[in-house]
Amino acid sequence: MSNKTSGLYDALKEYSESGAYPFHMPGHKRNLYPGLPYDIDITEINGFDDLHNAEGILKSTSEKMQKLFRSEHSYMLINGSTCGILAAITAVTNYGDEIIIARNCHRSVYNACKLNDLDVHFIFPAQDQHTGIADSITPESVEQAVKQYPNSKAIVITSPTYEGVISDIRSISEIVHRCGIVLITDNAHGAHQHFCGFCRAGEPIENGSDIVISSLHKTLPSLTQTAAAHLNSQFVNRKRFEKQLAVFQTSSPSYVLMASIDKCMDILSDSKELFSQYEENLNKFSADAKQLEKLHILCMGSDSPQKHPFFAFDIGKIVICTENTNINGSQLMQILRSKYSIETEMAYTDHVLAMTSVCDTTNAFDYLMNALKEIDDTLILLPDKKKYSELPKPHRSSYKPAYLDSLPNAPIYENGNLVNRQYIYAYPPGVPIIIPGELFDDNIREYIQHLKDTGIKVIYD
Ligand SMILES: Cc1ncc(COP(=O)(O)O)c(C=O)c1O
């Protein structure tokens, strides 16, 4: 057979050999196993079990997960957290039910609400004054929402967020359980939480969340698309959940992906040293961050979680802020890429997110810090720089996505106001800035224009 490789494979190999350092997903940081694993890419042949009715070798991987994460039931996901979120929401609601979601939920949550024709009520997190990122979801806001919408079947919140903000899951689960409402935690960015002393506060499995969906690939050494669903609940019908997993997961699950989950569990089962080294690296990075004079790092260096209204914060998410300097987030990302061959996870108006994991070496942390110090020396402070980081305030507290989605896409005038008909979001992070039915006013227009002007990709869906 010809040895000729595809353009994509060649491009990936070339990039992989370029020496660019990945401060982005996936968490394995490309330093575990080389090459494309054709030799272990099989289908569900004799002896290799069936993901959707696991009884053998795949069941034992799920059991390893259960034991490690101390859940009642754990499931391998090979279509990302996305399929787990779709399955979870579909399993705990009936067509047309009410649901409460945090307004900063990922688009997969919005899609699940649309597919199930749900009546959506929002909880609005406050915004961090400096970065504009969403604060924790407070127990008080949850208490108020369940009082206002007692017929809701479930509540969905993201913890930690893309940027590392953690919510008080223990208090939130106690509130919702008193009302018989199911708590689904989008823990896509928190698969490592269980193993990290520095961000274990609010870990959702041990703090009472009924369903927890975690992307293994984002923060742990596991291949892209791998994730886990954990069930710990008297309120959720397990069989119904399993049925929905079979709807939203492929019927040809990749053994390569499942093997990477199994390997990840083996790494986790003996990972104390890995995680303590990781914590040491982050603490040193934080101490070094005190030397930065113009850039600053969220909750690191001279900043701390206590200065923000966060319940807790995951410092594994390095949020480098350009506020009050003469560059924006996209420009910082570009300098890191072109001058230092450092690829970061994402840039926003005035910050850059560098994602880290146990697979980052001490040298890599030092290299990033030295690059930041050099860049810092070249910057000018602009104390009066206009802040655009604050999201315009949304206008709706409830909406019906399936109905709104059936309408034409173009904004329309209602009572003299321009009403939006699309989901408009910056990608990443994939959280809608404005949803169908909200007013498309001058603040939104200016904010979206500013995103575009600063090089951020804006998607109209
Ligand atoms: C908060 C959040 N939830 C869910 C997802 C979906 O995760 P996955 O890419 O594993 O499907 C993402 C992806 O970025 C995310 O940021």
The ligand as a MOL file (V3000), in Angstrom:
LIG
                    3D

  0  0  0     0  0            999 V3000
M  V30 BEGIN CTAB
M  V30 COUNTS 16 16 0 0 0
M  V30 BEGIN ATOM
M  V30 1 C -17.9350 25.0780 29.3380 0
M  V30 2 C -17.9130 24.0460 28.2460 0
M  V30 3 N -18.8280 23.0650 28.2570 0
M  V30 4 C -18.8530 22.1120 27.3090 0
M  V30 5 C -17.9400 22.1000 26.2840 0
M  V30 6 C -17.9840 21.0040 25.2670 0
M  V30 7 O -16.9340 20.1260 25.5280 0
M  V30 8 P -16.3640 19.1170 24.4260 0
M  V30 9 O -15.4810 19.9310 23.5350 0
M  V30 10 O -15.6070 18.1020 25.2350 0
M  V30 11 O -17.5150 18.5340 23.7060 0
M  V30 12 C -16.9530 23.1110 26.2270 0
M  V30 13 C -15.9790 23.1400 25.1290 0
M  V30 14 O -15.1420 23.9880 25.0140 0
M  V30 15 C -16.9440 24.1090 27.2300 0
M  V30 16 O -16.0380 25.0900 27.2200 0
M  V30 END ATOM
M  V30 BEGIN BOND
M  V30 1 1 1 2
M  V30 2 1 2 3
M  V30 3 2 2 15
M  V30 4 2 3 4
M  V30 5 1 4 5
M  V30 6 1 5 6
M  V30 7 2 5 12
M  V30 8 1 6 7
M  V30 9 1 7 8
M  V30 10 2 8 9
M  V30 11 1 8 10
M  V30 12 1 8 11
M  V30 13 1 12 13
M  V30 14 1 12 15
M  V30 15 2 13 14
M  V30 16 1 15 16
M  V30 END BOND
M  V30 END CTAB
M  END
